Every structure is written in C-alpha cells, then in structure tokens.
Amino acid sequence: MAISGNAFSPKEFELAICQETACGTAKVDAMLGINIDSISFPTLNPTQVMDVRSHSGRVAQDIDVFLSKAQTVKEISFAGVLHDEIAPNFIEGVMGSATSDEEGTNELFQIKDTYSPGEIVYGTTGGDRAFTYTVAMISPVSGKSVTIPGMVFTALTISADMGEEAGRIKFEATMQSGKSANFDQTVAVATDYSSNYYSMGDMAFRTVAGVDDQLLQSFSLSIENPANFHGYSGNDFEVISRAIPEISVNCDVTMKYDANSLELDAAFGGTQAAGGLVTTLATGAAIEAGTDNKFSFEMHNSIITNFALNEGAAMLVDLSLKGLADPSESNAQDKAALSIKI
C-alpha cells in the first residue's frame, strides 16, 4: 500500500444519534447531529486473555491467546452544547421509563415517586420511553463510520456557568450498549445541530433548598441511571434492566455569599426536614408553566449534602444537593424527585 498524503482535522469527525424503532436494531438513515466539543473512540471492552499457559518455555505462545468480542458492554462518553433538537432525546433517554414524561407534548419530564422502569428487550418495539438509540461516530472518509446500536443513556450532566459563554448550557453524557459495534458504515444525518441553544440567563426564578432569590454563578444537574445487561444471543446481550439500585439526581450550585445563601448553612448542620426543600431554577415560578424552548428544572424535595465557601473575586458558596421523591405530598408534581421543562 502506497503512503497516503491525506490528513484530517479532529473537527471533521462528527457524532450523531437516532432513536430506534426496534430496540437494538441499528437505525442510521435519519440521525440527529450533536454539537460536541470533541470526539473519542468508543470503549469496546473486548475480552483479551494472554496469560502464559502450562507448557515448555517461559513465554506466552500464540495458542495461549483467547480473544472475544462476545458479551461485552460498549460505552461512549461525549460532551458539548445542549440544543433543542437533541435535548428531548437526551432527557427522555436518561430517565428511561414510560412514567418519566408527565406531558410529552409540553416537554415536561419527571422522575416520579413511583419510578420503577421495566426491562428493555432487544428486538422488541418498546413502549413510550422504553427505547434504545443508535450512535454513530462519523468519519470524514466515506463509508468508514462506526455505529453502535442498542445504546441507552446511563449518565447525563447538564451545566452552565455565567462566566463561560454567557451562561450557555452544556452537557456531558455517557451511553452503554450490549450490542456489537459495526464498522465501515455509511450514515445519513437528517438534522444537523442548530443555534437553538439554552441559557442559564433565562432562569429568572432561583430558589435553592427553599430559599428564594439566590444570585447564582453556576449550576450542574446530574442524573445517573445505571444499566445492567443480561442474557445472551450470539455475541450480544438480550435484556437491559435500568435504575438498579436507583436512578439518582444530584445538583451542585455556586452562588454569592450573602444574607440569602447564609440561610442554608445551618440546614446543612442537620436541621433539614426529612422531606427536603424545593430547589427551582426556572423561567417561571411554576415549573410546568415555564417558557417553551427554554431550560428549567425543579427538585421539589432536595436535601443539602455539602456546604462550602468558594473564594472568587467575591466570596461565593458551593452547595451540593440530592433530589428525593416524597410520596407523602398531596399532588404528583410535588412528589417527583425531578422535573425538567424545555
């Protein structure tokens, strides 16, 4: 093979996603482009056993080697800018349950107190929210893209800092699959990412652990929904179970040290109510009435897990919170561990 003079910029590689019709069956004809910071090759986790066995000589021999791609979990992590084309897929995907979307037409997503997702069975046409995704790492060389079907979101962090890009909201995501990766693929991106971004600056209502009117510098909302893979079919798994042992919601905020934020330090000392306190960063006082096409979230029952000072140009406060469900509340909205409005 002759030496090639071609070179490619890392920025020529793309990432795209598509919700599958049948769980685990690749769908690459109508993918959504993702605005990513950079791209990394997926982790394929092949089984590789190269230990020396019992024979003459003190070196591993070729017959000792065992290599297999069967029954391995594939993973990919990526980060970028959250925009309106992919936000519903990301949020639905990490919540991963038919009960996680209160009103799909109004883009209000919830993790309810009764959250208990069923298993996802590869090869079936799942019900509402019980779906998987095909993810493609798109090469600038035609026909050389890598696709992985049957992926689910296991972690999603949504964050913003008013000192960076004027508070434009970013994301970090991790996805896993029990299906085999496909190489030398051709992929069609039907919808590229747009400039319809979300901004922290739209969050006019800022209540943290029950205290209103906080002056925020940044926030980071993290949702983790573990995936466990079971069974076998050829080289692949058959079933995905979610939220074992739990789906967890955590939030970190940085805000100005003042009379409002100082109301929270005593609560961290152990005087918090068992039910927790509301944390709302939203475009409206009521999360469900928030502005469409803007980003808002609420943990109606949050509890402080850390309180610390942060020395900036002015003194700041770092606060960590965990979102809890509260079945004792009188309405479904207040029982939820998390509500997101976009």
Secondary structure, DSSP 4 states (H G I P E B T S, - for coil): -PPP-----GGG-EEEEEE-SSTT----SSEEE--BS---PPB---EEE----SSSSSS--GGG-EEE-TT--EEEEEEEE-BTTTHHHHHHHHH-STTSEEEGGGTEEEE-TT--PPPEETTS---TT---EEEEEE-SSTT-EEEEEEEEEEEEEEEEETTSGGGB-EEEEEEEESS--EEEE---EEE---S-B-BGGG--EEEBTTB----EEEEEEEEE--EEEE--BTTB--EEEESSS--EEEEEEEEE-STTGGGGHHIIIII--TT-EEEEEESSSSGGGPPTTS-EEEEEEEEEEEEEEEESSSEEEEEEEEE---TTSSSHHHH-SEEEE-
